[in-house]
Amino acid sequence: MQDRTYQQAIEDLRDRISDDFQSSVNHMLVHRTTATDATLNIQDEGVRTVVTDALIAGQILTLLTLMRDLCMVDEEQHREFTAYLLRSLTS
């Protein structure tokens, strides 16, 4: 059994990574940066593809949340669109 401090450290690291990713996505949207431009310097094509896909998905999810917050879509539509996007990414 792992001690609580190790588990807490892992959770804190996940939270930090998630916050950093969201901050990067927000920065990209504000500065109109494409995922392709953001990943130009990644040499490994496979890694570049994975990172590009993650950035695009992050931007779409952020825009969906903004649309919900602006009442352009309701909560049910937001859940449906988000579930579809996440499902399509894992298939």
Z-matrix of the N, CA and C atoms (Angstrom, degrees):
N
C 1 1.443
C 2 1.535 1 109.47
N 3 1.314 2 117.04 1 134.11
C 4 1.461 3 121.47 2 -179.17
C 5 1.522 4 109.48 3 -80.57
N 6 1.327 5 115.68 4 146.70
C 7 1.461 6 116.68 5 177.03
C 8 1.526 7 110.53 6 -77.03
N 9 1.288 8 115.39 7 158.76
C 10 1.465 9 121.70 8 -174.63
C 11 1.528 10 112.00 9 -62.32
N 12 1.298 11 118.63 10 -34.06
C 13 1.458 12 120.06 11 -178.25
C 14 1.525 13 111.15 12 -65.40
N 15 1.326 14 117.54 13 -37.50
C 16 1.459 15 120.40 14 177.39
C 17 1.523 16 109.94 15 -66.30
N 18 1.335 17 116.48 16 -46.45
C 19 1.463 18 120.26 17 178.63
C 20 1.525 19 110.89 18 -60.61
N 21 1.327 20 116.86 19 -41.90
C 22 1.461 21 120.55 20 179.27
C 23 1.526 22 110.45 21 -64.43
N 24 1.332 23 116.95 22 -39.42
C 25 1.467 24 120.57 23 178.73
C 26 1.524 25 110.65 24 -62.85
N 27 1.328 26 117.08 25 -40.78
C 28 1.469 27 121.11 26 178.04
C 29 1.523 28 110.09 27 -65.04
N 30 1.328 29 117.51 28 -44.48
C 31 1.469 30 121.16 29 178.63
C 32 1.526 31 110.95 30 -62.33
N 33 1.332 32 116.26 31 -41.76
C 34 1.464 33 120.02 32 178.27
C 35 1.524 34 111.06 33 -62.82
N 36 1.329 35 116.80 34 -40.95
C 37 1.462 36 121.02 35 178.41
C 38 1.522 37 110.85 36 -63.92
N 39 1.328 38 117.24 37 -43.68
C 40 1.470 39 120.93 38 177.38
C 41 1.525 40 110.75 39 -60.52
N 42 1.330 41 116.25 40 -43.56
C 43 1.467 42 120.25 41 178.90
C 44 1.524 43 111.05 42 -61.68
N 45 1.333 44 116.43 43 -42.94
C 46 1.466 45 120.43 44 179.81
C 47 1.519 46 111.53 45 -63.91
N 48 1.328 47 116.44 46 -43.05
C 49 1.469 48 120.58 47 178.51
C 50 1.520 49 110.00 48 -63.00
N 51 1.315 50 116.65 49 -44.16
C 52 1.464 51 121.25 50 179.30
C 53 1.526 52 110.95 51 -62.23
N 54 1.328 53 116.64 52 -44.61
C 55 1.465 54 120.54 53 179.08
C 56 1.528 55 111.12 54 -63.48
N 57 1.336 56 116.78 55 -41.94
C 58 1.463 57 120.76 56 178.98
C 59 1.529 58 110.99 57 -64.46
N 60 1.337 59 116.47 58 -40.96
C 61 1.460 60 120.48 59 178.63
C 62 1.527 61 110.05 60 -62.81
N 63 1.332 62 116.79 61 -46.38
C 64 1.464 63 120.75 62 -179.62
C 65 1.523 64 110.65 63 -63.22
N 66 1.309 65 117.13 64 -38.87
C 67 1.462 66 121.16 65 177.28
C 68 1.530 67 110.54 66 -62.88
N 69 1.327 68 116.87 67 -41.26
C 70 1.469 69 121.00 68 178.12
C 71 1.523 70 111.29 69 -64.42
N 72 1.325 71 116.57 70 -42.61
C 73 1.466 72 120.96 71 178.93
C 74 1.524 73 110.04 72 -63.14
N 75 1.322 74 116.83 73 -45.35
C 76 1.469 75 119.94 74 178.41
C 77 1.526 76 111.03 75 -60.70
N 78 1.328 77 116.76 76 -42.42
C 79 1.466 78 121.16 77 178.61
C 80 1.527 79 110.30 78 -60.90
N 81 1.328 80 116.47 79 -43.09
C 82 1.464 81 120.50 80 179.22
C 83 1.524 82 111.17 81 -61.12
N 84 1.328 83 116.70 82 -43.61
C 85 1.464 84 120.23 83 -178.73
C 86 1.525 85 111.34 84 -66.37
N 87 1.317 86 116.45 85 -44.07
C 88 1.471 87 120.49 86 -179.06
C 89 1.527 88 110.85 87 -63.64
N 90 1.323 89 116.34 88 -38.85
C 91 1.468 90 120.69 89 -176.49
C 92 1.526 91 113.07 90 -97.30
N 93 1.339 92 116.43 91 9.25
C 94 1.464 93 122.57 92 176.60
C 95 1.533 94 112.65 93 53.78
N 96 1.318 95 114.77 94 44.70
C 97 1.457 96 121.56 95 178.85
C 98 1.523 97 109.13 96 -92.86
N 99 1.310 98 116.74 97 129.39
C 100 1.466 99 119.65 98 177.08
C 101 1.526 100 109.52 99 -80.84
N 102 1.314 101 115.75 100 156.95
C 103 1.462 102 120.48 101 176.47
C 104 1.528 103 110.25 102 -63.41
N 105 1.311 104 116.61 103 -35.48
C 106 1.469 105 120.82 104 178.11
C 107 1.524 106 110.54 105 -61.41
N 108 1.331 107 116.73 106 -46.29
C 109 1.467 108 119.97 107 178.16
C 110 1.526 109 111.65 108 -64.28
N 111 1.333 110 116.20 109 -38.45
C 112 1.465 111 120.57 110 -177.23
C 113 1.527 112 112.46 111 -68.29
N 114 1.321 113 117.14 112 -22.43
C 115 1.473 114 120.28 113 -175.96
C 116 1.529 115 113.35 114 -110.51
N 117 1.311 116 117.44 115 11.48
C 118 1.471 117 120.84 116 -177.27
C 119 1.525 118 113.87 117 -55.10
N 120 1.323 119 117.60 118 -35.85
C 121 1.465 120 120.50 119 -174.64
C 122 1.523 121 114.07 120 -86.77
N 123 1.321 122 118.00 121 2.12
C 124 1.467 123 120.34 122 176.37
C 125 1.528 124 107.53 123 -82.51
N 126 1.323 125 116.23 124 114.97
C 127 1.463 126 121.35 125 -174.03
C 128 1.524 127 113.50 126 -74.04
N 129 1.327 128 116.98 127 -40.20
C 130 1.464 129 121.59 128 -177.79
C 131 1.526 130 109.08 129 -73.52
N 132 1.333 131 115.91 130 116.03
C 133 1.465 132 120.70 131 -175.18
C 134 1.529 133 112.64 132 -61.14
N 135 1.319 134 117.21 133 -38.94
C 136 1.464 135 120.91 134 179.18
C 137 1.518 136 111.84 135 -63.90
N 138 1.322 137 115.80 136 -45.24
C 139 1.468 138 120.46 137 178.18
C 140 1.522 139 109.81 138 -64.84
N 141 1.331 140 116.59 139 -42.71
C 142 1.468 141 120.76 140 179.53
C 143 1.527 142 110.63 141 -59.42
N 144 1.326 143 117.37 142 -41.49
C 145 1.466 144 121.23 143 179.52
C 146 1.525 145 111.24 144 -63.68
N 147 1.330 146 116.66 145 -45.33
C 148 1.469 147 120.71 146 179.82
C 149 1.527 148 110.74 147 -62.58
N 150 1.323 149 116.92 148 -45.31
C 151 1.468 150 120.88 149 -179.13
C 152 1.524 151 110.39 150 -66.42
N 153 1.328 152 117.39 151 -42.03
C 154 1.466 153 121.19 152 178.14
C 155 1.523 154 110.63 153 -59.66
N 156 1.329 155 116.78 154 -46.98
C 157 1.468 156 120.56 155 179.07
C 158 1.525 157 111.48 156 -60.98
N 159 1.329 158 116.88 157 -42.22
C 160 1.470 159 120.57 158 179.56
C 161 1.525 160 111.07 159 -64.35
N 162 1.325 161 116.93 160 -41.01
C 163 1.466 162 120.25 161 179.14
C 164 1.528 163 111.58 162 -66.13
N 165 1.316 164 116.93 163 -41.79
C 166 1.468 165 120.27 164 178.71
C 167 1.522 166 110.11 165 -64.40
N 168 1.329 167 116.82 166 -45.54
C 169 1.469 168 120.02 167 178.57
C 170 1.524 169 110.60 168 -61.43
N 171 1.316 170 116.88 169 -41.96
C 172 1.466 171 120.47 170 178.04
C 173 1.515 172 112.16 171 -60.98
N 174 1.327 173 116.39 172 -41.51
C 175 1.464 174 120.05 173 178.44
C 176 1.528 175 111.17 174 -65.43
N 177 1.320 176 117.09 175 -42.64
C 178 1.467 177 120.43 176 179.94
C 179 1.526 178 110.17 177 -63.67
N 180 1.335 179 117.30 178 -44.40
C 181 1.467 180 120.33 179 179.07
C 182 1.527 181 111.26 180 -62.42
N 183 1.318 182 116.91 181 -39.73
C 184 1.463 183 120.86 182 177.95
C 185 1.519 184 110.64 183 -65.05
N 186 1.322 185 117.02 184 -42.90
C 187 1.464 186 120.43 185 178.69
C 188 1.524 187 111.49 186 -66.17
N 189 1.321 188 117.63 187 -37.46
C 190 1.470 189 120.67 188 176.07
C 191 1.530 190 110.90 189 -62.26
N 192 1.318 191 116.28 190 -41.29
C 193 1.464 192 120.06 191 178.46
C 194 1.524 193 110.53 192 -65.74
N 195 1.320 194 116.84 193 -40.39
C 196 1.465 195 120.33 194 176.59
C 197 1.523 196 110.65 195 -62.48
N 198 1.315 197 116.83 196 -42.74
C 199 1.467 198 120.54 197 177.96
C 200 1.528 199 110.89 198 -61.28
N 201 1.321 200 116.63 199 -39.10
C 202 1.467 201 119.93 200 176.79
C 203 1.528 202 110.58 201 -65.21
N 204 1.329 203 116.27 202 -44.84
C 205 1.465 204 120.53 203 -179.23
C 206 1.524 205 112.03 204 -63.79
N 207 1.331 206 116.63 205 -29.69
C 208 1.469 207 121.46 206 178.09
C 209 1.529 208 111.89 207 -89.23
N 210 1.332 209 116.65 208 6.74
C 211 1.473 210 123.88 209 179.51
C 212 1.526 211 112.82 210 62.13
N 213 1.324 212 116.60 211 27.85
C 214 1.459 213 120.61 212 175.11
C 215 1.522 214 110.18 213 -81.43
N 216 1.321 215 116.78 214 -28.07
C 217 1.460 216 123.49 215 170.70
C 218 1.522 217 106.42 216 -132.78
N 219 1.331 218 116.10 217 151.43
C 220 1.468 219 118.09 218 179.10
C 221 1.531 220 110.07 219 -90.25
N 222 1.312 221 115.74 220 177.85
C 223 1.467 222 121.13 221 -175.94
C 224 1.529 223 111.99 222 -60.11
N 225 1.320 224 116.53 223 -40.57
C 226 1.467 225 120.06 224 -179.60
C 227 1.528 226 111.17 225 -65.03
N 228 1.326 227 116.91 226 -43.54
C 229 1.468 228 120.16 227 177.16
C 230 1.524 229 110.14 228 -62.94
N 231 1.319 230 116.84 229 -42.58
C 232 1.460 231 121.43 230 179.79
C 233 1.527 232 110.31 231 -58.92
N 234 1.334 233 117.08 232 -46.66
C 235 1.471 234 120.98 233 178.29
C 236 1.528 235 110.96 234 -61.57
N 237 1.326 236 116.24 235 -42.49
C 238 1.462 237 120.60 236 -178.69
C 239 1.528 238 111.13 237 -64.57
N 240 1.320 239 117.15 238 -47.82
C 241 1.466 240 121.17 239 179.79
C 242 1.529 241 110.94 240 -63.36
N 243 1.328 242 116.29 241 -43.50
C 244 1.461 243 120.81 242 -179.26
C 245 1.524 244 110.69 243 -64.32
N 246 1.321 245 116.84 244 -45.12
C 247 1.472 246 120.74 245 179.02
C 248 1.524 247 110.54 246 -61.19
N 249 1.329 248 116.75 247 -42.87
C 250 1.465 249 120.49 248 179.07
C 251 1.528 250 110.54 249 -61.16
N 252 1.319 251 116.26 250 -47.52
C 253 1.458 252 120.16 251 -178.27
C 254 1.528 253 110.73 252 -61.33
N 255 1.316 254 117.11 253 -47.40
C 256 1.462 255 120.11 254 -179.57
C 257 1.526 256 111.46 255 -64.51
N 258 1.320 257 117.15 256 -38.22
C 259 1.467 258 121.54 257 177.73
C 260 1.528 259 110.43 258 -64.58
N 261 1.319 260 116.51 259 -42.75
C 262 1.470 261 119.81 260 -178.23
C 263 1.526 262 111.59 261 -68.44
N 264 1.320 263 117.08 262 -27.80
C 265 1.461 264 120.17 263 179.01
C 266 1.520 265 112.32 264 -74.88
N 267 1.318 266 116.85 265 -26.46
C 268 1.465 267 119.69 266 -177.07
C 269 1.520 268 113.00 267 -95.18
N 270 1.326 269 116.95 268 -3.18
C 271 1.472 270 118.25 269 -179.12
C 272 1.507 271 111.97 270 -95.94
